[in-house]
Amino acid sequence: MTHHVLERPPVHALLADGTTVCIRTVRPEDHERLRALYDTMSADNLRLRFFSISRRSGLRAADRACAPARPGYRALLAETQGRVIGLAEYDTGGKGDTADISVAVADGLHHRGVGTLLVEHLVSAARADGVTAFTADALSENRDILRLFADLGLRTARHFDGPEVHCTIRLDQDDTYLSAVEARGRAAAVASLRPLLRPDGVAVVGAGRRPGSVGRAVLHHLKAGGFTRRLFAVNPAATSILGVPCFPSVGALPRTPDLAVLAVPAAAVPATAEECGTAGVRALLVVTAGLDAEQARALLAACRTHGMRLVGPNCLGIAHTDPELRLDATFAAGHPRPGTAGVAVQSGGVGIALLDGLSRLGIGISSFVSLGDKYDVSGNDMLQWWESDGRTDLALLHLESFGNPRAFSRTARRVTRRMPVLTVDAGRTEAGRQAAASHTAAAATRTMTRQALFTQAGVTATRSVGELLETAALLHTQPLPAGTRVAVVTNAGGAGVLTADACAEAGLVLPPLGTEAADALHAVLPAGATVGNPVDATASVTEEQLARCVDRLTEHGAIDAVVVALVPTAVAAATGDDLVRAVTRAPAPGTRPVALVRLEQDVPVTLLPAAGGGSVPSYAEPQAAARALAHAARRAAWLSRPAGTVPDPSGIDTARAHAVAETFLEAHPDGGWLDPGTCAELLDAYGIPQIPWAFADTEDDAVRAARRLRGADGRVVMKAHWPGLVHKSEAHAVHLDLQGDAQVRAAFRDFETRFDGLLTGVVIQPLAARGTELFAGVVQDQVFGPLVLFGFGGTATEVLADHAARLAPLTDQDVHDLITSPRCAPLLFGAHGSGPVDLAGLEQVLLRLSRMASDLPQLAEADVNPVLATPGAVTVLDSRLRLLPRRAQDPYLRRLR
């Protein structure tokens, strides 16, 4: 195999200590800097790298790396502020799929992850180039390089030969490797965020002397909030602002701060950022809004050049409530309450609402970041910070966009097993949605794609900020329910009915309590109480009676959660406060969650102190309590499931699939819909079963094909074809139930007449047996990656819109969810006594489509409809595939935005 490598665009990434470096392809003009890398290397390191201490070895290495591009060779360098600090290269010798690899790191920079980061990028490039293994020879005393290879997470074999070790490294990207890359990325990200979230010093650049400026407001918050480290202001027209020492420039500060807050006009932001970087500032918070494209590029370039992490621009600020730090660099109305919720938002208004709501609830925050326009620091960064900070037990996100959704998904799947991760599903409506080219594209709305991401990652997605706070209150204070079975208790029958309806609408179940439980409740409730579900304890219930009732229900094995709905009464001794006390008595550890609904409550949700030191959430309406409990039940169900694995279907010919795609795109440089033969060839490369078929471009050929393909009943189907035809039924381009030569000829002539000038031929198939018609498809989203859809098929696909979706690559759990989620799912399991369809075959079709989508970035759409499912088989009856000239992008490669 001859590998023709293409230059990869430069990317910035983080070393183990949080330092930013640029990884890029070596160019001829890098020769002198590469030579300097080796010239400054110690004799011992030269010996370990080249097995000798000749300085000419470094010169030859620089010559080789900077030579004109050649098949099978690639060299990547790492640089920071114009200095080359590392080089990694591989060479196949122009043939085969195995390459020799070498790595060099500048003296003084070992053990900071330079070599590992370079090799990760080289692995990604090599896999894209068709290389399957690296080989390397090293001296056995070169422990650093041997440890690098061993710790990559790839399968590595060693062979010792005297003082040398021969290493073979397989480049399979399995979960072990991805987890190792993630762990290294998490450590680097956390290290890079420390100057931002735990700075030793802060300078506010642009703090004004007159009240009303944003910079002055941030400075006031920092000072009034009691920031415990060094605080400076930068303003050439003042020596002190709000009692904080002020200096004319960042360069004039007596001590370089870790963090600079930029509140200067947009036009001044790039130069100020450059000044900060030159002075050694390690992180920027840019609250300024209104940067144009050129100013934005210059700001980000300054941050990348000088290795500064960036929050903003156009943001509310950041806060960290650690009492040893007390960092409040925001211009919100008040100071955030210390607590354990991590908050990251893009909208400043949403941020203020969450800060206020969490403070009112008493949950408070551990750290808060307003991401603003999100040029750099992202929700993914913040999840990794909260995972590692030792303070956060609840993560709240409001993200309008995802820079790297597949990396976010892997991070969120891991983090949400340790703490709840909640988000507001922003932008659910599809305003101005355009007509789509295929069934798949029509179904794959951005809403469905985002929901698939949240579902697979275990993220709790709410519909509003209010619902987010309602759910956070319950998850923060109550144990998770084991299921969806709820008991409702009330002191007013009407309130109980409203609450029962709300629970049912939220997907919860109100089971009958049974005779034994009813007797136990009758024994503690007043005469006249109705012991069903809901339980009407009547207006005369006392505090003690209600407390015993709730206790009995939380101990009942057939109940997963209890909702108590109260209205104020003036009956007997039971005032509203008495009944609330009955509910807030601390339940025994590990019992069911309890939620309170007080219909007279004047705020949406509060947390009431419980006798045992905990809290009970109290809601103003039953719908809020029901929604929160439903979210908690879904989280419990997600946590109880295995993480899932990505199966490796047998009989897949990836090389053949790539060859088919490349051949088509060579003939059609702009891409397009595949002809039936090429569609069939791609499906066949992935072992996806298809009904027999033949293509005919003349009437006589159609007759011969029909004679050959007729089934037992002698009937065939004829489908017209021309480039770009997608919806055959809508175009009336299908003839069914054709019997005998005469009907085949008549059908062909009909197509020739109606589609004159378009028709290029027809597809002939035997008439399929009866079965359940399903739909499967793929859309390659440029942001989220490939999305696999499944649901009810046939001509009613879009009308019924009965679809489910998951992001590829699919795990076995994802496939199960896809098959069971649509409303048509009972038909697949034999709901009408016909027996289940071939579920194993259906799973294989979805897994193989997922694999195709993951393998081929060129696959823009796959519309497989209908897929016929019967008890004995699953068969594709029709398919349309569209390819575009796209190159693969490794979604898990460590890089900054």
N, C-alpha and C positions, 0 to 999 in steps of 0.2 A: 504494500500500500504506500503510495506517495502522498505526503501531506503538504498541501499548499497553505501556509499560515497567513492570516490576515492580521494587520496591526490592530491591537485592542486599544480602545480609548483610555486615556489616563483616568485613574480613580484614586480617591483619597481614602485611607483606612487608618485604623488605630493600632498602635503597638501595645504591648502588654501593660506599659506604664501610662497609657492614655495619650501618648504623643501621636500627632498626626504626621503621616508620611504619604507621599505620592508614589503609586505603583504604576509603571508604564513600560511600554516596549522600548528597548534600546534603539537609539538612532545613531547614524554615523558621527554626528557632531558631539556625541557623548565620549569620544575616544579619550580625550585628555583627562576628563574627570574619572573615567573608569581606570585609567592608568594610575591616577593619584590614589584611588582606592587601594590598589595593590602596592604602590610605592610606600605608602604610610603603614603598611601591614608589617608586623614584627616577623623576624626570621622564623620563629616557632610556628606562627600561624601560616606563613607561606609554606612551610614544610608539611603541615597538616593538610593544607589545601592541595598542593601540587606534588607532594611526596619528595620535594627537594626545596632548597632555599634560593634557587636562582631567581634574580630579579627579572630575567628575561621571560620567565613563566607568566608573570603579570602582564607584560607587554603583549605576549602572544594571546593571552586571554582577552585583553582589550581589543586586539586586532580581530579575533574571531567573533566577538559579540557585535562589533560595529561593521562587519563585512556586509555586502549586499545580501538582501533576503534570499534564502534558499529553501527548497522543500525540506520539511522535517525538522527545521531548527527554529527555536524561539528563545529569546532572552528578555527577561524582565528585570528592571532595576527599581530600587527604592531610594527616594531622595527626600531630603528635607532642607528647605531654604537654600536650594541650589547645590547641595552637597550629596553626592552618591554615597549611600551607606550600606548598600547591599546589592548583590546580583545573583540571579538564579537563571539557569538555562537548561534546555534539554535538546537532544539531537537524536533523531532516529536513523541518521545516515541516509535519509532519503528513501527508506524502504522499511517495511514491517510496521507493527503497531507497538513496539517496545522502544523506549528512548533512554539514553544515558542522561543522567541529571547531575548538575554540580551547583554548589551554593557557596557564596563568599559573603562575609559580613565584616564591616569595618572594625578595626581594633577599638576597644572601649565600649562597644555597643552590643556585645554578646549578652544573652539572657534577657533581652528586652523584646524578643519575639520578632525580630527583623527577618531572620531566615524562615521561620515558620510561616509568617504572613506571605512572604514571597513564594514559598512552595505551595501554599493553598491556592494562590492565584495561578501558579504554573500548572497545578493539577486541573483547575477549571479550564484553562486554555487547552491543555493537552486532551482532555476528554472531548471538548468540542472539535478538536482536530483529528479525532479518531484514535488517539494513543490510549492503550489499555493498561500499560505498566511502565514504571520507571525502574531503571537499574542504576546502582551507584557503587563505586569502590571507595573505601575509606580505610585509613589506618586504624587498627583496633584501639589505639590510645586516643583517637579523636572522639571522645565521649560526647561532646556537644552535638556533632552531626548525627551520631548514632542515636542519641536521645531524641533529637528532632524527628528523625524518621520513625522511631518507635512510638512517639507520642502523637503522631498525626491523627490516629484513629483509623488508618488504612491497614489492610492486611500486609504485613511485612515479613519476609523470610530472610534469614542471614546465613551465609556460608563463610566459615573462617578458613583462611588459607595463609598460614604463617602469620606475619604481622598485619595482613590485610583482611578486611571483611567485605564480602560481596553482598549487597542488599538488593532484593527485588520487592518492589512496592506495587501492589495492585491498586488501580485507580477507581474501583467500584465505589460509587457514592451511596453507601447504605446509611441506615440510621445511626450506626455507631460513629461513622465519620461526621455526619451532620451534627450529632450531639457534641462531639469533641470540638468542632468549629464553633458551635454555639457557646460552649463553656469558655473558650478563649475570647470570643467576642464579648461575652457578658463581663468578664473580668476587665477587659480593655475599656468597655463603655463606662463601667462604674468608676474606674480610675480617671477617665477623662471628665466625668461630671463632678468630681469632688471640688475642683476650683470654682465651679458654678454654684453648687448647692451647699458646700461647706467651706466658703472662702475664708482665708486668713485676713483679708482686707478688701474693702469695697471703695471704689471711687465713683461718684455720680458726676458725669461729664455733661455740662449744660444746665446745672442747677441755677435757677434764677434768683435774684434778690427780691423780686416782687412776688407777692402771693398770687396763686392761680396757675403757675407753670407746672407742667407734669414733672420736670426734673426736681423742682423744689418739693413737690408732694412726695416723690419717692424718697428724697433725702429726709424729709420730716418723718416718714414712716420708719425709716431705718433708725433714726435717732430716738424717736419716741418709743419704738418697739424694744429698745434696749439692746441693739446689736452689740455683741460683746467683743468684737475684734476692731481693728483699725478702720476708721471711716474718714474719707476725704471728699471734698467737693472740688470741681474744676470749673473755674470761671475767671477769665483774665481781668474782669472788672471788680473783683471783690477779694478780700483777704479772709473773710469769715462769713458763712451763711448758716443761720439757725444755730450758731455756736460751734459749727463744724469748720475746721481749718480749710481754707480754700487756696488753690494754687492756679497759676495762669495756664498750665498745660499738664498733660499726663506725664510728659518727660520731666517736669519740674517737681513731681511728687517726691517726698523724702524717702518713700518706700513703695516699691511696685506692688499694687494690689493684685490679688488673684482675679477679681471680678471688676469689670467696668460697666456701669450703667450709662448707656448713651441716650440722652434726651436732647439732642441737637437737631437743627433743621435737616431735612432729608438730603439736601445738597452737601452738607458737611459730614454726613455719616461715613462715606468711604475713606476720606482723609483721616478722620478721627479714629476709625478702626485701624488703619495702617499705623497711626501714631501709637495706639495701644499695643499692637503687635510688636512694633520695634522696641517699645519699652519693656516688653516681657510679660504683659498681661496675658492670662491664660484662659479667660472666658469673657464673653460679651453678652449683655442683656440690652437689646435695642428696643426701646419703647416707641421710638419715632415711627410714624406712619407715612405713607405717600411716596415711597421710593419708586423711581422709574426703573426700567429694565437695566439700564446701564449702571445705575447706582447699586442695584441689587447684585449684579455680577461683581462689581468692584468690592462690595462688602464681603461677599462670600469668598472671593479670591484672597482678601486680606486675612480672613479667618483660616483658610486652608494653608496659606503660605506660612503663617506664624503659629499654626497649631492651636487656635483658640476655638473652643466650642461656643455655639451661638444659639441664644433663645430670641425669637422674634424674626424680623421687626414687627411693629404694629401689635404690641402685646401689652397686657396689664401688669406683668412683672412676675416675680418668683417669691416664694416664702419657704422658710424652713423653721419649724417651731421647737427644735431641740433647745431646752433651757440653757445649754452651754453655748448656744450660738444666737438664737432669737433674731433670725434674718427675716425682715419683712421689706423686701424691695418691690413693693406694689404701690399703686395709687388708688386702691380700693378705699371705701369710706372708713372702714374700721380694721383693726388688727385681727387676723385669723385666730381662732381658739386652738390651743395645742391639743393634739389627739393622735389618732392612728389611721386616718384615711389619707391615702395619696390621691391627689387630684391633678389631672392634666387636661387642659381645654384649649381649643383654638379660638373660641369666642370669648372676649373679655366680659361681655354681659352674662354669658352662661357661667363664667368663672365666679363673678360676684354673687350670682344666685346660689351657686353651690357652697361658696364660703359662708354666706349668711345662713343657708339651710343647715349645714353641718354644725355651725356654731350654735344655732338655736336648739338643735337636737342634742347637743352635748357630745357629739362624736368627735368633732374637731379634725384637724389635719396634721399629718406628719410633715408633708411637703406639698407645695402647690407650684405648678408651672403653667403660665399662660403662654402657649406655644405661638400664638399669633399667626404670622404667615409661614411659619415652620420651614425656614430655610435649612435648618440643621437638626437641632434636637427634636426628637419625635416621641410619639406615644410609646414606641418600642423601647427607646432609651429609658423612658420613665418606668416602664414595667420592670426592666432589669434593675434599675436603681431600687425600687420598692422591694423587689425580691431579695435584695442583699442588705437593706439598711437596718434590719433588726427592729424597726419601729412600726412599719406599716402592716395592717392586717385587712385592709379594704382598699381596692383600687377603683377609682372613678374616672372615666374618660369621656370626653366629648370631642370626637375627631370628625372633621368634615372631609378628610382625605387620608389615604394610606400610601406612604411612599413605597413600602415593600410589604405588601399584604401577606405573602407567603412566609416571610421572616417573622412578621407580626403574629401570624397564626401559630407558628411553632413556639414562639416565646409565650404567647397567651395560654396555649395548651398547658405549658409547664407551670406558669405562674398561677393559673386559676385552680390548680390542684392544691395550692397552698393557701390561697385567699380568694374571696369573691372578686371578680373583675366585672364592673358594671359600665355600661355605656348608654348614651342616648343615640338611637338609630336616626341620625339627622338626615333630612332630605329624602323622605320615603316616597314622595309623589314623583311621578314621571311627567313633569310639565312639558308640553310640546313634543311628546314622544313621536318619532317619525315611523312611517311604515317600514318594516324590516324586510330584508331580502329572503329570509327563510323562516320556517317554523321555529328553529332553534334560536335565531337572533331575535325573533319576536318575543319569545318566552324569557330570554336571558336579560331581564331588566337589571339596572344597577341595584335596585332594591333587593332582588332575588340573590344577586351576587354577594352583596354585603351581608345579607342574612345567612347565606351559606357559610361565609367566613366566621361569623359570630357563633353559629351553631356548632361547627366543627371545632372551634377553639374553646368552647365552653364559656364564652362571654355572655353575661346576662344583658340582653339588649332591651331597653325600655323605650317608650314612645315619647317621653317628655322629661323635663328636668324634675317636675313634681313626682312622677312615677319613679324616677331614679332615686330620689330621696326617700320615698315611701318604702322602696325595696331595700335600700341600704339600712334603714332603721331596723327592719326585721332581721336581715342577715347579720347585722352587727350584734344583735342582742339575743336572738333565739336559736335553738338547735335546728338543724335542717329536718324537715319532715321525711319520714321513710317512704311516703307515697303521697297520693292525692286525696286520700279519704279525710273529710272534714266533718266535725260536729259543730253545730251552731247552737248557742245558748242565748236566750234573750229574756228580758223582763217585760217585753211587749210583743204580742204575736205579729203585728204588722212589720216591726223592725226585723223580726226573725225571717219572715218571708222575703223581705228585700235582700237580706244578707244571703239567704239560700240561693236566690236567683243570681246574685252577683257571683257567688262561688261557682255555680253551674256554668255561667257564661265565661268564666275564666278557665274552664277546663277541669275544675275540681269536682269531686264526687261526694255526695251526702248519703252514706249507706244507712240502712236501718240499724238501730242499736242492738236489737235482740232482746229476748225476754229477760235474761239474767242482768244485763246492764240496765234495762228499764226498771226492774225491781230495785236495784241498788240506788237509782236516782229517785224513785218514788219515796224511798226511805229517808232521804235527806231534804226533799223539796216540800213546800207547803201544799196543803190539800188544794186540788184544782189544777195543779201543774200538768201540762201535757208533755209526756215523755216520748216524743218521736224524734225526728231529726228534720227541722230544728226542735230544740227543747224549749218550751215556753214555761219559764219558771214563775210567771205571773208577776203582777206589780207588787204583790205582797211579800216577795222573797226578801229575806234578810241577808245581811252580810255573811253571816256564818253559813247559812244554807247555800248561798251562791258559791262560796269558797269550796264547800264540800262537793258540790255538783261539778265544779271545774276540776277538782282533784280526781274525782271518779273518772271523768272523761279523759284526762291526760294519762290515766293508768289503763285505759281500755285498749285491748290489743287490736281491735278492728278500726281504730281511729289514729290518724297520723298528725292531725292538728286540730286546734280548737279556736273558734272565733266567738267572742262574747259581744253581743250587740245590746247596748244599754240606752235607755231614754230616761230623762229625769221624771220622777214621780213624787207625789206627796203622800204616799200610802205607808201606813205603819211607821216603823223606825228606819226604813230604808231610804236614806237620802242618796243623791248621786255619788257623793264622796264615799259613803259606806260601801256601795257596790263596787266602785273602782278599787277600793282597798282589797276587796275579796279577790279581785282578779290579779292584783299585783303581789299577792303573797308568793314568795319564791317557790317555784315548782322544784321537785326533786331533780338532781343532776341527771342529764341524759333523757329527760322526758320529752313529750311532744311540745312543739312551739305553740304559744298562745298569743293571739292578737285581739285587741280590744277595739270596738267601734263605739264611739260616743257621738250620737247624731247631733248633739248640741255643741260640739267642739268647734271653736272658731278658727283654728288653724288646721291645715291638711293632715299633719302628722306630728306627734310629740312622743317623747320617750318618758315614761313614768317610772320613778324609782321603785324597785321591788324590794321586798323585805330582806332578801338574801344578798343584797348588794348589786344585783343586776338591774335590768330594765325591761319594761313591757311596752311595745309600740302601741300607740293609741291613734286611731284614724277617725276622720270626720265623716267618712262615708264608707259603706260596705264594699263598694267597688275597689277602693284603694287597698283595703286589707286583703281582698281576694286576689288582686293582681300580685301583690307582694308574696303571698303564700304560693301562688302558682309559679312565680319565678324561683322561689326557694325549692319547690318540688322538682322543677326541671334541673336545677343545679344539683340536687341530691341524686337524681337519676343519671346525670352526666358523670358525676364522680364515681358512681357505683359500677360504671361500665369499664371494661378493659380499654386501654388506650388505643388499641387497634394496630394492625400491621398492614403494610402495603404488599399484597401478594405478588408473586412473580409468575404470571401465566406461562405455560409451556407453549412451544411451537411458534414463537414470535421471531420474525426475521427482520430485525431493525435495519440491517445494512440494505436489504432489498427495499424497504420502505423509504429510506433516505435516497436511494438511487432513483426510485420512481418520482419522488418529489423534485429532485434536482433535474431530472430529465424534462419533466413538465415545465419547470420554471425557466429552463434554458430555452425552450420553445415559446414560452409565454412570459417574458420578463416582468410584465406587470401583474402576473398572477391571473386567477380566474377559476371558474367552475370546471371540474374535471369531467371528461366524457365518461360514459358508462364503463368502458373497459378499464380505464385508469382507476376509477372508483373501486371497481371490483378487485383490481390488483392490490390496491392499498389495504382494503378490508381483508383480503386473503393473506397478506403479509402478517396480519395480526390474528389470524385464525378465527375471524368472525364469520359465522355460517351464513351463506346466501342461497337463495332459491336458484335453481338452474336457469340460465338465460342465454340468449343469443342476440347478436345485433345484425340487422339486415338493412341494407340501403336500397334494395329493389323489391318489387312486388314478388318476383319469383323466389328471391332469397327468403323473404318472409314466409312464404308457403312452405319451403323446405325446412326452415327452422321450426315452424309450427308442427309439422309432421314428426320431427325428431323429439320435440319437447312435450307433446301432448301427454297429459296424465291419464289415469285409468278411465276418467270420464270423457276423455277426448277433447277437453276444452282448454283454450289458452287465453292469455291476456296480451294485448298489444299497447305499448306506450310510445308516444311520439318523442323524438329527441331533436333538439337544436341547442347550440351553445347559449347558456344563460337561462334556459327553461328550468324553473325550480318548482313551481306549484302546478303540477300536471293536471290535477283534478279541477282546479279553478280555470285552467285554460281549455278544459274539455279535451284533453290530449290523451285519454285512456279509453280503450275499448275492452270490455270484459266479456266473458262467456262466449268466446268465438269458437264455433264448431265447423269443421270442414274447411276445405280450401276456399270455397266461394265466399264464406264470411270473412276469412283472413284477407282475401283480395279486396273485398268491398271496404274493409276497415282501412287498409293501406291507401286505397284511392281517396277515401274520405279525408285522411290526413293530408295527402298530396294537394287536394283541392283547397281545404281550409287553411293550410299552413304553407301555401305556395311561397317560395322565396325564403322560407325559414327552415323547413324540414331537412335534416341531414340523414335521417334514418329512423328505424324503430327498434325497440327492445321487445323481444318475444319471451314470455315466461309461461310455464304451466299455471293453470288456475289453482291458487293455493287452497288448502283445506280450510275448514272453519276453525276459528280460534279467537283469542283475544288480541286485538290490534293495539300495539303499544308504540311509544315514541321514545327515541333516545337521540341525544345530540351533544355536540361540543361547540362552545364558543371560546375563542382565544381572546380574553380581555387583556388589553395592553397594560393595565395596571394590576389586576388581580391574578392574571395568568389564566390557564384553561379551566373552564367551568363545564361540568358534565350535567346534563339535564335528562330527566326521565319522567314519563307519565303516560296518560291515555293518548292513543295514537289514532291514525286514520285521518279522514277529512275533517273531523271535528276537533283537531288538536288545539287550534287557537281559540275556537269558540268556547270550549269547555275549560281551557286554561288549567288543566289538572296536572300540574308539574311539581316536581321537587328538583333541587339542584345542590350539588356539592362541588367544591374546588378539587381539582386533580393535583397530585396523585391520590386516588381513592384508597382508603384503608378498607379492610373487610367490614368494619363497623359502618363506614360511610355507605358502602354498597347496600348493607341491610337497611339503613335509613332511607336510601333512595327508593328501594322497592316497597317499603312499608308506609312511606309518608303520603303518597297521593291518595285522593279519595277513592280511586279505582282499585286500591290494593286488595280489598276483600275478594274481587274477581280473580285475582291471581292465586288465592289460597282456597279456591273452591267454594265460594260463598253460596252458590246456587246448586250445590250437590254434584257439580260436574267434575270435581276433583281438582287438585292444584295443578298449575302449569309447571313446566320444567324450571323450577326456581334456580337450580344449580346452573343450568344453561343461561338463564337470564343474568345471573351474577357474573358469569364469564363474559357475556357481551359487554356489560358495563365496565368491568375491569379492563378489558382489552381496548375499549374506546378510551378509557382513562390513560392507558399506557401509550396509545397512539398520540393523544393530545400532549402528553409529557415528552414524548420522543421528538415530535415534529412541531417546532415553533411556527413552521410555515402553514400549519393547518389552522386557517382562520375560522372555518365553520365546518361542522359535519352534521348533516341532517339525515338521520336514519329513521325513516318513517314510511310505511309501518314496519314494525317488528312483530311478527306473528308468533304468539306464545300458545302452545298446546301442551297437554300433559306429557307428550313424548319428545318435544323439541322446541327450540327457539330459532327462528329463521328470519333474516332480513329480506324483506320483499322489495324495498326501494331505498336508495341512498343518494345523497348529493353531497359532494365535498368541494370546498373552495380552498385553494392555496394562495398565499401571498409571499413575496420575497422577504422573509424575515430571518434574522439570525437568532440563535439561542442566547438568552441572557440567564446566567446562573443566579437564581433568586436567593441562594443561600451564601453567596460569596460575600465575605466581609468587606464592606465599603461604606463610606459615608454618603449622604445624599448628594 
